């Protein structure tokens, strides 16, 4: 039996005023995501300003993102798939089932860690060349990746299991794990990169140490007395039914994250083929800016998802409607505002990552085009996690596949044949607009059907 404090903390998701609940649940998650993205952003800023080699080093490390994003996709499988499912079962007052989901998630991440490390260590050099590295940048890419891979288990643990702390109604505790790692990374980066003259290897070492501290915090909490969901040995054994539920809901966020890797591969290859290293460097900068804006949105939806899931599990359908409306509205408004600044001041953002005038000029030309679709993409940012929070795996999966696999990747391959290197940049806004419009249409058509007892009863 959970103690009274635990029950009160969870049940407030169904009783507290929506405004206060949103602030208390989302603010720590937003802050945590902003801090978390600083892992990569700070690395890129320091690396891009390395004297004499900054542009090539930045491009080389940027190529490794195809692999690091793919690794983190398996953590997204759990954080955005299993954790909302656990929150639904908490709402149904079945804590043991929620702990089974947690236990299977831990085992799944450990298996993924072993497979990913072995595969990428064996094939990293040919893969990096395939993903857009050149002879001038391959050395920097391998220096960074070979060290980063040593911390795979920490990445999977910190990113994958932290959401199980949030789904208990404890976002502040989850925020501390991210804060601990990010602050450590910010402090260690200049020490290792410049003080010890380790360059990109120093950035990778700082990242591994930082992720290890975050992972240790998460595991300490989930094994401790303060957690209402605990990692228990008897639930670590794989359960086919549990895994089926996790895979059903987690496949959509996994594809969303994993296809970011494939998108980077296609975009980097196209830019290298039609433009060269400078264009690949421009993509590194623009993707960094996109991640910077995606972080608060991700934190906001990560905080809102367990609230929606808990209330959906408790059949508080009117409250669910109010919650997803606010989620979609806030995501849309934020992205309109943030994207407008990149289109008006692209050179400012480029200057954060490099001193090279030619690269800054190029980003100034292409960023307004590349980012234009983000003006409406906030709709999808709010809709997709709302579908996930209500256990709607198939619809969420379709939306993810539509934007990245059906639209963006083919467009990035086809358009350059007609308009050259700019075709790679055009592919992003076209796919963003079409995907957001489709997601909005699907939500309007399906939201009422989801909020019925028949749909609720089908959640496993």
DAQUILIN-V262766 format. One record per helix or strand of 3 or more residues. SS is the DSSP state (2 for helix, 1 for strand). FROM is the first residue (numbers start at 1). TO is the last residue. Records with the same first field share a line. If there is no record, write none. Layout:
SS: FROM-TO / FROM-TO
This chain:
2: 4-15 / 18-48 / 54-91 / 95-130 / 138-161 / 163-166 / 171-195 / 199-222 / 233-235 / 240-274 / 277-313 / 317-344 / 346-351 / 357-371 / 374-389 / 393-414 / 416-419 / 422-450 / 453-457
